[in-house]
Amino acid sequence: MALNPMHQFEVYKIGPEINFGNINLSFTNASLFMLISATLVLSLLFFGTKKKSLIPSKIQLITEMSYTFVAKMINDTVGSNAKAFFPFIFTLFMFVLFCNMVGMLPYSFTVTSHIIVTFMLAAIVFVGVTIIGFVKHGIKYLELFVPKGVPIVLLPLIIIIEIISYLSRPVSLSVRLFANMMAGHTMLKVFGGFVISLGLLGGWLPLGFSVALTGLELLVAFLQAYVFAILTCIYLNDALNLHH
């Protein structure tokens, strides 16, 4: 079972079972690592801003770079009128990033490798952006589904395509993150199994692949957090500026 590459994605209960009607609210390993990731983010921000100095410490530098990175992302994709949404985008980016990175540690659990977690994050983004669009523009927000310059004869087909594309946003957003994290960790587990099964003499090649894949997976962990955040910014831009 230890060599089963899918065993690492198993969700199991920690502590007593808690049921609320037909809903199981038991604390699981997924809950634990989400809590760990959130705690690490809060700790970084707390200690990074506790003692500010002209010559920043390493933790202060990381905090300031994170802040600047997300602020620039929002400004470049949405504009200065989206400053009010910085806390949400920053929280989303840091949470996904730390969930991805914590999942790279030995004997840890990758929360973002489960579609239910990534879909709920994507659903929050989708519902929130849709509400913002209707609050800001009212019924005029529906113009998002009617591109300018489209011939009248093609308009019904284009509207249907635009609606399907809009409704598929939470699916594509969640599947992209989930699939990349799950595939990468599965490959790491497979090559790790080859190293164990081939032994000291024959395991050097798969060990080399494992080291290279680990480096690649660290890059993917960051890129997927970035992609999740920047797509959120793009959707927010549609809601605020009604580009169509």
C-alpha positions in Angstrom: 0.0 0.0 0.0 2.9 2.3 0.7 4.0 2.2 -3.0 0.5 2.9 -4.2 0.8 6.4 -5.8 -2.9 7.2 -5.0 -2.6 6.3 -1.4 -1.2 9.8 -0.6 -4.5 11.4 -1.6 -6.6 9.4 0.9 -8.7 11.6 3.2 -9.0 10.0 6.7 -10.7 11.1 9.9 -8.6 12.5 12.8 -10.3 12.3 16.2 -14.0 11.5 17.0 -16.6 11.5 14.3 -18.8 14.5 14.2 -22.2 14.4 12.4 -24.7 17.2 11.9 -27.7 15.5 10.5 -26.6 13.7 7.3 -23.5 15.9 7.0 -20.2 14.6 8.3 -18.2 17.4 9.9 -15.3 15.2 11.3 -11.9 16.7 11.4 -9.7 15.1 8.7 -6.1 15.2 7.5 -7.3 17.7 4.8 -8.7 20.0 7.5 -5.4 19.7 9.4 -3.2 20.7 6.5 -5.5 23.6 5.5 -5.2 24.8 9.1 -1.4 24.4 9.0 -1.2 26.3 5.7 -3.4 29.1 7.0 -1.4 29.3 10.3 1.9 29.5 8.3 0.5 32.4 6.2 -0.6 34.3 9.3 2.7 33.6 11.0 4.6 34.9 8.0 2.6 38.1 7.8 2.7 38.6 11.6 6.4 38.2 12.0 7.1 39.9 8.7 5.3 43.1 9.7 6.0 43.0 13.5 9.4 44.8 13.4 9.7 46.9 10.3 13.2 48.2 9.6 14.8 50.2 6.8 17.1 47.2 6.1 14.5 44.4 6.1 15.1 41.0 7.6 14.5 37.9 5.4 11.0 37.3 6.6 10.1 41.0 6.2 11.6 40.9 2.7 9.5 37.9 1.8 6.4 39.5 3.2 7.0 42.8 1.3 7.7 40.9 -2.0 4.5 38.9 -1.6 2.5 42.1 -1.1 4.2 43.9 -4.0 3.8 40.9 -6.3 0.0 40.6 -5.7 -0.5 44.4 -5.8 1.2 44.6 -9.2 -0.8 41.7 -10.5 -4.1 43.4 -9.6 -3.0 46.8 -10.9 -1.8 45.3 -14.2 -4.9 43.2 -14.8 -7.8 45.1 -13.2 -6.5 48.6 -12.5 -6.3 50.9 -9.5 -10.1 50.8 -9.0 -9.7 47.2 -7.7 -7.7 48.1 -4.6 -10.6 47.2 -2.4 -10.3 43.6 -3.5 -6.6 43.3 -2.7 -7.2 41.5 0.7 -9.3 38.8 -1.0 -6.9 38.2 -3.9 -3.9 38.3 -1.6 -5.5 35.8 0.8 -6.5 33.5 -2.0 -3.0 33.6 -3.6 -1.1 33.0 -0.3 -3.5 30.2 0.8 -3.3 28.3 -2.4 0.5 28.8 -2.6 1.1 27.6 0.9 -1.3 24.6 0.5 0.7 23.7 -2.6 4.1 24.1 -0.9 3.2 22.4 2.3 2.0 19.4 0.2 5.6 19.1 -1.1 6.9 18.2 2.4 7.5 14.5 3.1 4.5 12.8 4.9 2.3 15.8 4.3 -1.0 16.1 2.5 -1.7 18.2 -0.6 -5.1 19.8 0.0 -5.2 21.3 -3.5 -5.0 17.8 -5.1 -8.7 17.3 -4.2 -11.3 18.7 -6.6 -13.8 19.5 -3.8 -11.3 21.9 -2.3 -10.3 23.6 -5.5 -13.9 23.7 -6.7 -15.1 25.4 -3.6 -12.4 28.1 -3.9 -13.4 28.5 -7.6 -17.1 28.7 -6.7 -16.5 31.4 -4.1 -14.6 33.4 -6.8 -17.3 32.8 -9.4 -20.3 33.7 -7.2 -18.5 36.7 -5.7 -17.5 38.1 -9.1 -21.0 37.6 -10.5 -22.5 39.4 -7.5 -20.0 42.3 -8.0 -20.9 42.5 -11.7 -24.6 42.8 -11.0 -24.2 45.2 -8.1 -22.0 47.5 -10.1 -23.8 47.4 -13.5 -27.2 46.0 -12.7 -29.0 44.2 -15.6 -26.5 45.8 -18.0 -24.0 43.2 -16.8 -25.7 40.7 -19.1 -24.1 42.7 -22.0 -21.0 40.6 -21.2 -22.6 37.8 -23.1 -23.3 40.0 -26.2 -19.9 40.8 -27.9 -19.9 43.9 -30.0 -19.8 43.7 -33.8 -21.4 40.3 -34.0 -23.8 39.8 -37.0 -27.4 39.5 -35.9 -27.7 36.1 -37.5 -24.9 34.7 -35.4 -25.9 36.4 -32.2 -28.1 33.6 -30.7 -25.3 31.1 -31.2 -22.6 33.5 -29.8 -24.7 34.3 -26.7 -25.1 30.5 -26.0 -21.4 30.0 -26.3 -20.6 33.0 -24.1 -23.0 31.8 -21.4 -21.5 28.2 -21.5 -18.0 29.8 -21.3 -19.0 31.9 -18.4 -20.6 29.0 -16.5 -17.6 26.8 -17.1 -15.2 29.2 -15.3 -15.4 27.6 -11.9 -14.9 24.1 -13.5 -11.9 25.1 -15.5 -10.4 27.1 -12.6 -10.7 24.2 -10.2 -9.8 21.4 -12.5 -6.6 23.2 -13.7 -5.3 23.5 -10.1 -6.4 20.0 -9.0 -5.2 18.2 -12.1 -1.7 19.8 -12.0 -1.1 19.1 -8.3 -2.5 15.5 -8.5 -0.5 14.6 -11.6 2.8 16.0 -10.3 2.5 14.2 -6.9 1.5 11.0 -8.6 4.6 11.1 -10.8 6.8 11.8 -7.8 5.3 8.8 -6.0 5.8 6.6 -9.0 9.5 7.4 -9.5 10.0 7.1 -5.7 8.5 3.6 -5.9 11.0 2.8 -8.7 13.9 3.9 -6.5 12.8 1.6 -3.7 12.0 -1.4 -6.0 15.2 -1.2 -8.0 17.4 -0.8 -5.0 20.8 0.9 -4.5 22.4 -0.2 -7.9 19.5 0.3 -10.3 17.7 3.2 -8.5 20.0 6.0 -9.5 18.2 6.9 -12.7 14.7 7.2 -11.2 16.3 9.0 -8.2 17.6 11.6 -10.6 14.2 12.0 -12.2 12.7 12.3 -8.8 15.0 15.2 -7.9 14.3 16.9 -11.2 10.6 16.4 -10.8 10.7 17.8 -7.3 12.2 21.0 -8.6 9.7 21.2 -11.4 6.8 20.5 -9.0 8.0 23.4 -6.7 7.8 25.7 -9.8 4.3 24.3 -10.7 3.2 24.8 -7.1 4.0 28.5 -7.4 2.7 28.9 -11.0 -0.6 27.3 -10.2 -1.2 29.7 -7.3 -0.3 32.5 -9.6 -2.6 31.3 -12.4 -5.5 30.9 -9.9 -5.0 34.4 -8.7 -4.5 36.1 -12.0 -7.6 34.4 -13.5 -9.5 35.6 -10.5 -8.2 39.1 -11.4 -9.3 38.7 -15.0 -12.8 37.6 -14.0 -12.9 40.6 -11.6 -11.9 42.9 -14.4 -14.8 41.7 -16.5 -17.2 42.4 -13.6 -15.8 45.9 -12.8 -15.1 47.2 -16.3 -17.6 45.1 -18.3 -15.2 44.2 -21.1 -17.0 42.3 -23.8 
